[in-house]
Amino acid sequence: MDVRTKRGVGSASERLSAAGLRSFFRIASAWSLNVSEQRAALGNIARQTLYNWRDHPESARLSDDQLDRISYLLGVYKALHILFTRPEQADTWIRRPNDALPFGGKPAAQILFSGRMEDMMRVRRYLDGQRSAW
């Protein structure tokens, strides 16, 4: 067995890490996420790690937790773009105050970027429920 294979070079996790980060940073740009929100979304990573991943996503090795977090954000992004006909509506939704039960008048961004994966899951479930109501 090749040593590189043992270490996982070219593994699914590595490919998912780079692709996931590229998607994450596109969403972060569309949503105008600040550095603190980006760090929280990825599990409260160090600022320098965020910059390294942004500049060199191919060298990142994300944990399962971080890949799950990106997956939840992708789901939120997709759901919003299904629910709203105009991209600017979808991309600004997270900043608007929301009276729906999970938000209590707060913008979804306050919950989504708390740093807790449970909160990301809660926003995703809410949006999935809104989609299925159609």
Secondary structure, DSSP 8 states (H G I E B T S, - for coil): --HHHHHTTT-HHHHHHHHHHHHHHHHHHHTT--HHHHHHHTTS--HHHHHHHHH-GGG----HHHHHHHHHHHHHHHHHHHH-SSHHHHHHGGGSB--STTTTTSBHHHHHTSS-HHHHHHHHHHHHHHHHT-
